[in-house]
Amino acid sequence: MEWLQMNAELLGTSSKKIKITAPQNEEHLYIIKNGTLHVSMNDSSASLIPGSMILLLPGDDLFIQNSSGNSCEYYVMKYRSKAGLEKGHVESGGSFMKDWNRIEFKPHDKGGVRKYFETSTAMCKRLEMHVTTLNAGLKSHDPHMHVAEEIILMMEGRTEMQIDKNLYRGKEGSIFFVNSGLLHGIRNEGTTRCTYFAFQFE
């Protein structure tokens, strides 16, 4: 990536829709943290709950509104590729959203996973996203490395993340960034399960 920014936004109750347009050289990824966000995009509308996400491709419009009576908190990740627009801008089928309730949870011996998507986009040859739930005291896997850059966003629980030779602790709202080719691995250091988003960019 040439540039990447991540913020947490708080939206109060409003009767008006807010229009967001992604610049022609940026891609945006939204993740609902708390509350309910009503969204309209590409002739589709939905009320998204925590864990739901939106991918907004360059030049596309998104309309958001919070009429629930409570504040809504969400993460916004904006990024720009060094290489410019990929052909995936067309092949991926455009901007889309994923509802947490419609993502199948697949249990396994360490916890479970929700697989959101793996696709090419306007800014990425490959963008993959999933949510892992990890049982207390366990590692997701042995430390490993890969070409893709990776971001881990904590939803709940307490973790210890190895990145290269360093160890970092995280909790709800913490973000780990792993550069390409670095050894890394995550462990649940709490007494209850932990849950986190994982994104890989190429």
C-alpha positions, 0 to 999 in steps of 0.5 A: 500500500502507498497509504493506509489509515484506520479510524474509529467513528461514532455516529449519533442518532439522526433522521438524515442520511449521510452520503460518503463517496470514495475518492477515485484513488481510494478504497474504504472498508467499514466494520460495525463495532457497536450499535446498528447502522442503516446503509444504502448502496448500489440499490441495496439497503440493510441494517447492519449489526456489530461484525458486519462490514462494507467494502466501498470501491473507488468512486462509489457512493455509500449512504449511512444513517443511525435512527436506532436511538443509540450511538453507533460505532464503526471502524473505517479503513481507507487505503491506496495502492502503489500500483493504482487500480487493479482489474478487480475493480470490475471483476469483483462485481463492485462495492458490497456489504456482508451481514454478520448474521449471514456469515456461517460460523464453522467450528473447529477444535480451537474455536471457529471461523467466519469466512467473509470473502477472498477476492480481487478489488480495485486496490488489491490483487487479493483481499481476504477477510475472516473472523477467528474465534479462539478458545482460552489459552490456545494459539491459532497456529504456529508462527508463520510468514507470508507475502501478504500484509495482514491486519488483526483487529480485536473484537473481544478477549485478550491476546498476545501477538508475536511479530518478528522477535517482539511480543505485543498484547491486545484487547478489544479495539487493538490493532496489529499490523504485520508487514510482508515476510515477517514471522507472526502468530497470535495466542489467546492469553485470557480465560475466555474466548477471543474474537478478531478480524483478520485481513490480508492484502496483496 
